C-alpha cells in the first residue's frame, strides 16, 4: 500500500510498504481523509523520529474485522483516536487522562497518511467512534483537534460572558475562537503575524484581529473597556507569544498554554503578580474519550461548524505539497489528505 513518509517538512515521500495484517482483536480501516496537524510541521519535534508515517486526524471506514471483534463491522464509518488512556491508572482515576502513560504510547499502524491503518486492540476498546450518518469524512478529521480544544477550554474553566484573547490564529486558534463563541464568550480578540490568518479569524467570528507585533495588552484594553482578557489562550509556541499572553490577562483571569514551546526554553514569571491578582496558568495536552464524544456532538449538531476552515483537499501523491502549504502558513488553513483520490 502507499504511504507518505516524513523525513522533514521539505522531504515527504510517497512510498510503497507492506499492508499490515490484523489480529483477531483488531480491525483494518481504509483512510478516507487525514488532516495535517500543526504539530506535524513542528520540525524540531518531528524530525528526531523521522523517517515515519505521520497523521493522527483520520476518518475512514472499516474494511476488515478480526475474528473476535464484535463491536464493529465492515463498512462502519469511524473516527480512530491514536491516543487511548487506560482508565485505571492513578492519573486516569483523577481525571487526568492525557498524562496517562498508556495514552502517550498508543498509536495505530502505520499512521494516517496512508491508504490503510491497522487498529490495535488497545485502540479498539477505547478509541474508535462511529461517525454520525451526516458527517463527512473531511469534517470527521476535525474531531481530534476539536477534542483537544474542548479539553483545553474545560481545563481553563472557560465561562459564558468572558472576554477571550486567542494568541495565534492557526487551526487551533480558529477552533478556540469558534468554541469560545459557542460557549457564550462576550467577545473574542485574536492575534497573528499574518494578515491572511487575521482575516480568517475575523471570518470565524473574532470581534477584532490584531497584529501580534503590536502592543497587545494596550490594544486589548482599548477594545475591552479598559480591561484585559479574562481568558488568554496561547496557540503559538514562541516565547514572545507566551510573554505577551502573561501580560494580557486580567486579575482573576486564566492563561491557557495550549501550544508547546521547544524543550529547554525558559521565561521568568513573578509569582507575586499571580498571587496578588488571582491569576492562573494552566496547560493542556491531547484529548480523552469524553472530549472526543463532546467534539463529535458539537460537529454533528453544527454548534461548531468547520467546513469553512477547509482550504485544500489533496491526494496522497501531493502530501509534500500539503506539508509545504502547512509550514508556509500563508493562504492555507485546514489541509486534508485523501489517500484514495
GIZITA-V349841 format. One record per residue. RES is the residue in one letter. BURIAL is + if it has 24 or more other C-alpha atoms within 12 Angstrom, else -. D_CENTER is the distance of its C-alpha to the mean C-alpha in Angstrom with 1 decimal. Layout:
# GIZITA-V349841
res:RES burial:BURIAL d_center:D_CENTER
res:RES burial:BURIAL d_center:D_CENTER
This chain:
# GIZITA-V349841
res:X burial:- d_center:27.0
res:X burial:+ d_center:25.1
res:X burial:+ d_center:22.0
res:X burial:+ d_center:20.3
res:X burial:+ d_center:20.9
res:X burial:+ d_center:19.1
res:X burial:+ d_center:21.7
res:X burial:+ d_center:20.3
res:X burial:+ d_center:18.5
res:X burial:- d_center:21.9
res:X burial:- d_center:23.0
res:X burial:+ d_center:21.1
res:X burial:+ d_center:23.9
res:X burial:+ d_center:24.4
res:X burial:- d_center:26.5
res:X burial:- d_center:28.2
res:X burial:- d_center:27.8
res:X burial:- d_center:29.3
res:X burial:- d_center:27.5
res:X burial:+ d_center:26.9
res:X burial:- d_center:29.1
res:X burial:+ d_center:28.0
res:X burial:- d_center:29.9
res:X burial:- d_center:31.4
res:X burial:+ d_center:28.5
res:X burial:+ d_center:25.8
res:X burial:+ d_center:24.6
res:X burial:+ d_center:23.9
res:X burial:+ d_center:21.3
res:X burial:+ d_center:21.8
res:X burial:+ d_center:18.5
res:X burial:+ d_center:18.7
res:X burial:+ d_center:15.4
res:X burial:+ d_center:12.6
res:X burial:+ d_center:9.9
res:X burial:+ d_center:9.8
res:X burial:+ d_center:6.6
res:X burial:+ d_center:7.6
res:X burial:+ d_center:8.2
res:X burial:+ d_center:10.5
res:X burial:+ d_center:12.7
res:X burial:+ d_center:13.1
res:X burial:- d_center:16.5
res:X burial:- d_center:17.9
res:X burial:- d_center:15.4
res:X burial:+ d_center:15.7
res:X burial:- d_center:19.3
res:X burial:- d_center:20.8
res:X burial:- d_center:20.0
res:X burial:- d_center:21.0
res:X burial:- d_center:22.2
res:X burial:+ d_center:19.7
res:X burial:+ d_center:17.9
res:X burial:+ d_center:14.2
res:X burial:+ d_center:11.7
res:X burial:+ d_center:9.7
res:X burial:+ d_center:8.4
res:X burial:+ d_center:12.0
res:X burial:+ d_center:14.5
res:X burial:+ d_center:18.2
res:X burial:+ d_center:21.6
res:X burial:+ d_center:23.6
res:X burial:+ d_center:26.6
res:X burial:+ d_center:28.1
res:X burial:+ d_center:28.6
res:X burial:+ d_center:30.2
res:X burial:- d_center:33.6
res:X burial:- d_center:32.5
res:X burial:- d_center:29.4
res:X burial:- d_center:30.3
res:X burial:- d_center:27.0
res:X burial:+ d_center:25.9
res:X burial:- d_center:28.0
res:X burial:- d_center:28.2
res:X burial:- d_center:26.6
res:X burial:+ d_center:24.1
res:X burial:+ d_center:21.0
res:X burial:+ d_center:18.0
res:X burial:+ d_center:14.3
res:X burial:+ d_center:14.2
res:X burial:+ d_center:12.0
res:X burial:+ d_center:12.5
res:X burial:+ d_center:12.5
res:X burial:+ d_center:15.4
res:X burial:+ d_center:17.3
res:X burial:+ d_center:21.1
res:X burial:+ d_center:21.8
res:X burial:- d_center:25.0
res:X burial:- d_center:24.6
res:X burial:- d_center:25.3
res:X burial:- d_center:21.6
res:X burial:- d_center:20.8
res:X burial:- d_center:24.0
res:X burial:- d_center:23.1
res:X burial:- d_center:19.8
res:X burial:+ d_center:17.9
res:X burial:+ d_center:16.3
res:X burial:+ d_center:13.5
res:X burial:+ d_center:16.4
res:X burial:+ d_center:18.3
res:X burial:- d_center:19.7
res:X burial:+ d_center:19.4
res:X burial:+ d_center:15.7
res:X burial:- d_center:15.4
res:X burial:- d_center:17.9
res:X burial:+ d_center:17.1
res:X burial:+ d_center:15.9
res:X burial:+ d_center:17.3
res:X burial:+ d_center:20.0
res:X burial:+ d_center:19.7
res:X burial:+ d_center:16.1
res:X burial:+ d_center:14.5
res:X burial:+ d_center:16.3
res:X burial:+ d_center:19.5
res:X burial:+ d_center:21.8
res:X burial:+ d_center:21.7
res:X burial:+ d_center:20.1
res:X burial:+ d_center:22.1
res:X burial:+ d_center:20.5
res:X burial:+ d_center:22.3
res:X burial:+ d_center:24.0
res:X burial:+ d_center:21.8
res:X burial:+ d_center:18.7
res:X burial:+ d_center:21.0
res:X burial:+ d_center:22.1
res:X burial:+ d_center:19.0
res:X burial:+ d_center:16.1
res:X burial:+ d_center:17.3
res:X burial:+ d_center:17.2
res:X burial:+ d_center:19.5
res:X burial:+ d_center:18.1
res:X burial:+ d_center:20.1
res:X burial:- d_center:23.0
res:X burial:- d_center:22.1
res:X burial:+ d_center:18.4
res:X burial:+ d_center:18.2
res:X burial:+ d_center:16.5
res:X burial:+ d_center:14.5
res:X burial:+ d_center:13.3
res:X burial:+ d_center:12.6
res:X burial:+ d_center:9.9
res:X burial:+ d_center:7.8
res:X burial:+ d_center:8.5
res:X burial:+ d_center:6.0
res:X burial:+ d_center:2.7
res:X burial:+ d_center:5.9
res:X burial:+ d_center:7.2
res:X burial:+ d_center:5.4
res:X burial:+ d_center:6.6
res:X burial:+ d_center:9.7
res:X burial:+ d_center:10.4
res:X burial:+ d_center:10.2
res:X burial:+ d_center:12.6
res:X burial:+ d_center:14.7
res:X burial:+ d_center:15.1
res:X burial:+ d_center:16.2
res:X burial:+ d_center:18.5
res:X burial:+ d_center:17.6
res:X burial:+ d_center:20.9
res:X burial:- d_center:22.6
res:X burial:- d_center:24.6
res:X burial:+ d_center:22.6
res:X burial:+ d_center:22.2
res:X burial:+ d_center:18.6
res:X burial:+ d_center:18.0
res:X burial:+ d_center:14.7
res:X burial:+ d_center:15.2
res:X burial:+ d_center:13.4
res:X burial:+ d_center:12.7
res:X burial:+ d_center:10.2
res:X burial:+ d_center:7.5
res:X burial:+ d_center:5.8
res:X burial:+ d_center:9.5
res:X burial:+ d_center:10.6
res:X burial:+ d_center:8.6
res:X burial:+ d_center:10.0
res:X burial:+ d_center:13.2
res:X burial:+ d_center:13.4
res:X burial:+ d_center:12.8
res:X burial:+ d_center:15.2
res:X burial:+ d_center:17.7
res:X burial:+ d_center:17.5
res:X burial:+ d_center:18.2
res:X burial:- d_center:21.2
res:X burial:+ d_center:20.5
res:X burial:+ d_center:23.8
res:X burial:+ d_center:22.3
res:X burial:+ d_center:19.2
res:X burial:+ d_center:19.9
res:X burial:+ d_center:17.5
res:X burial:+ d_center:18.2
res:X burial:+ d_center:17.7
res:X burial:+ d_center:20.2
res:X burial:+ d_center:20.0
res:X burial:- d_center:21.9
res:X burial:- d_center:20.1
res:X burial:+ d_center:16.8
res:X burial:+ d_center:19.0
res:X burial:+ d_center:20.5
res:X burial:+ d_center:17.3
res:X burial:+ d_center:16.5
res:X burial:+ d_center:20.0
res:X burial:- d_center:19.6
res:X burial:+ d_center:16.6
res:X burial:+ d_center:18.9
res:X burial:+ d_center:19.1
res:X burial:+ d_center:22.7
res:X burial:+ d_center:23.0
res:X burial:+ d_center:21.1
res:X burial:+ d_center:22.6
res:X burial:+ d_center:23.0
res:X burial:+ d_center:21.4
res:X burial:- d_center:24.6
res:X burial:- d_center:26.7
res:X burial:- d_center:27.7
res:X burial:+ d_center:24.7
res:X burial:+ d_center:26.3
res:X burial:- d_center:29.4
res:X burial:+ d_center:27.7
res:X burial:+ d_center:25.7
res:X burial:- d_center:29.1
res:X burial:- d_center:30.8
res:X burial:+ d_center:28.3
res:X burial:+ d_center:28.2
res:X burial:- d_center:31.9
res:X burial:- d_center:32.2
res:X burial:+ d_center:29.4
res:X burial:+ d_center:26.3
res:X burial:+ d_center:22.9
res:X burial:+ d_center:22.6
res:X burial:+ d_center:18.9
res:X burial:+ d_center:17.3
res:X burial:+ d_center:13.6
res:X burial:+ d_center:13.2
res:X burial:+ d_center:10.3
res:X burial:+ d_center:12.7
res:X burial:+ d_center:13.9
res:X burial:+ d_center:17.5
res:X burial:+ d_center:20.2
res:X burial:+ d_center:21.5
res:X burial:+ d_center:18.4
res:X burial:+ d_center:18.6
res:X burial:+ d_center:22.3
res:X burial:+ d_center:22.0
res:X burial:+ d_center:19.8
res:X burial:+ d_center:22.4
res:X burial:+ d_center:25.1
res:X burial:+ d_center:23.6
res:X burial:+ d_center:23.3
res:X burial:+ d_center:26.2
res:X burial:- d_center:28.4
res:X burial:+ d_center:27.1
res:X burial:+ d_center:23.5
res:X burial:+ d_center:20.3
res:X burial:+ d_center:18.0
res:X burial:+ d_center:14.4
res:X burial:+ d_center:13.4
res:X burial:+ d_center:9.6
res:X burial:+ d_center:9.7
res:X burial:+ d_center:12.2
res:X burial:+ d_center:15.6
res:X burial:- d_center:17.6
res:X burial:- d_center:19.6
res:X burial:- d_center:23.1
res:X burial:- d_center:22.4
res:X burial:- d_center:24.0
res:X burial:- d_center:24.7
res:X burial:- d_center:27.4
res:X burial:- d_center:27.2
res:X burial:- d_center:30.2
res:X burial:- d_center:30.1
res:X burial:- d_center:32.9
res:X burial:- d_center:30.9
res:X burial:- d_center:28.3
res:X burial:- d_center:31.1
res:X burial:- d_center:33.4
res:X burial:- d_center:30.9
res:X burial:- d_center:28.9
res:X burial:+ d_center:25.5
res:X burial:+ d_center:22.6
res:X burial:+ d_center:19.9
res:X burial:+ d_center:17.1
res:X burial:+ d_center:14.1
res:X burial:+ d_center:11.1
res:X burial:+ d_center:9.4
res:X burial:+ d_center:7.5
res:X burial:+ d_center:8.8
res:X burial:+ d_center:12.4
res:X burial:+ d_center:14.3
res:X burial:+ d_center:15.2
res:X burial:+ d_center:11.8
res:X burial:+ d_center:11.3
res:X burial:+ d_center:14.7
res:X burial:+ d_center:14.2
res:X burial:+ d_center:11.2
res:X burial:+ d_center:13.7
res:X burial:+ d_center:16.4
res:X burial:+ d_center:14.8
res:X burial:+ d_center:14.3
res:X burial:+ d_center:17.6
res:X burial:- d_center:19.5
res:X burial:- d_center:18.2
res:X burial:- d_center:17.5
res:X burial:+ d_center:14.2
res:X burial:+ d_center:15.1
res:X burial:+ d_center:12.9
res:X burial:+ d_center:15.6
res:X burial:+ d_center:16.5
res:X burial:+ d_center:13.3
res:X burial:+ d_center:14.3
res:X burial:+ d_center:16.6
res:X burial:+ d_center:17.2
res:X burial:+ d_center:17.9
res:X burial:+ d_center:19.5
res:X burial:+ d_center:21.5
res:X burial:+ d_center:20.9
res:X burial:+ d_center:23.9
res:X burial:+ d_center:22.0
res:X burial:+ d_center:19.0
res:X burial:+ d_center:20.4
res:X burial:+ d_center:20.5
res:X burial:+ d_center:16.9
res:X burial:+ d_center:16.0
res:X burial:+ d_center:18.7
res:X burial:+ d_center:17.4
res:X burial:+ d_center:13.9
res:X burial:+ d_center:15.5
res:X burial:- d_center:18.2
res:X burial:+ d_center:15.9
res:X burial:- d_center:18.9
res:X burial:- d_center:19.1
res:X burial:+ d_center:16.1
res:X burial:+ d_center:12.8
res:X burial:+ d_center:11.1
res:X burial:+ d_center:12.9
res:X burial:+ d_center:13.5
res:X burial:+ d_center:15.9
res:X burial:+ d_center:18.5
res:X burial:+ d_center:20.5
res:X burial:- d_center:23.5
res:X burial:- d_center:24.2
